[in-house]
Amino acid sequence: MNVITETLNELVSPIRLKEVDGAALGIQMNALIKGGFTFYRGTFAGKGREFVIAEVRTPGRVDLLARQYERFLKQLKIPLIFYFNELKPRERSRLVKHRVQFVVGNKFLHAPQLGIFGETPVFDESWNNSLTETELSAWAETVVIKRLLDDATEGMTGNQLAEFFGITQMTVSRAVRELENFGLCTLEKKGTEKKVRFGTKRELWQKAQKLLTSPVIGTVELAELPLELPLAGDPALEHYTMIAGIPPKTYAIYKREFLQLKRKGKIKLPKIGEEKLRLQLWKRDPKPLAQGKHIDPISLYFSERNSTDDRIQVEIRRMMNELGLGVSDDE
């Protein structure tokens, strides 16, 4: 329960949790089902808004869990969130598709009904602490993807990159040093300046594709768009591929920008039956790489790479091949 409380406290306002019997919540279930869950009644401190956490003791097939979630939800009058200690990315994706709200340890929270979600609650973790041997930091990813999209940044100095992306020289220095350590770029000294060289697009892609990850860390449904944002998800698929988009419209926003808007009270959640929009929360800013009104195709590929829809898999691979970035079968 402490992990659940800490996770929610980090992402939203303080909460209180109390373990309760399922029967006290009005949930009817047999002994076998009852033994698979521990229930907690939660409230947001000072707001009186209630919800229920159901800790999943014995995880099973995603489709069965989704059905059980629906059964519980029909008997409850307040929002329900499943809690898991561990869950594979593909299983998370399938639960989101089944409209199941859930928490995975302190790593992932998907609860659009409450307007809370995210991957790792330590949003302000420093770049070097968040860096692992198999994953690039946010700005390092942005710099690499920009070079894969076109030649605009090839041979730029650190100062030129900082001006190009509108960020500090220190941020660029960290990103370039990180890319150099991963073997994704080299520094070519010309007089007092050092130019960043990435090599050919094909060479860079072969090295970078295993280090790049999905930028999406959560989703939320909104009543209205708080500011102009690039289209993502289905609208982006419709733009770049032959897949027809399905409402609602989806947009992408940097997690920090969203949290700032949330603190200012500019995030409006939809009422039941009200027309809504979907917002993807990204671990990096989508705007520097946006192509017109849409997110860039490479970020779209990584955000949809774990989709279970075969049509999407075929189309995003075709899209990448058209960019000259072939995708191997084991990707």
Secondary structure, 3 states (H helix, E strand, C coil): CHHHHHHHHHHCCCEEEEEECHHHHCCCCCHHHHCCEEEEEEEECCCCCEEEEEEECCCCCHHHHHHHHHHHHHHCCCCEEEEECCCCHHHHHHHHHCCCCEEECCCEEEECCCCEEEECCCCCCCHHHHCECCECCHHHHHHHHHHHHCCCCCCCEHHHHHHHHCCCHHHHHHHHHHHHHCCCCEEEEECCEEEEECCCHHHHHHHHCCCCCCCEEEEEEECCCCCCCCECHHHHHHHHCCCCCCCCCEEEEEHHHHHHHHHCCCCCCCCCCCCCEEEEEECCCCHHHCECCECCHHHHHHHHCCCCCHHHHHHHHHHHHHCCCCCCCCC
